[in-house]
Amino acid sequence: MSPYREGDVYAPSHGVVYPTLTLLADMGLIAEQPGQGSRKLFAGDGADRVAGAKGRA
């Protein structure tokens, strides 16, 4: 049985999301992009798809 009831959505805390984004940026898999205000945007450069595909192989 799923830990989520129908309609519930998992929302990770900032304490989980930002350290993960920082790690991925440090590894060169994503790069921070200009955002609006205090929001941060991140984008992959295509290598993220290759790394993901290798991990599934």
Buried (B, 14 or more C-beta within 10 A) or exposed (E): EEEEEEEEEEEEEEEEEEEEBBEBBEEEBBEEEEEEEEEBEBEBEEEBEEEEEEEEE
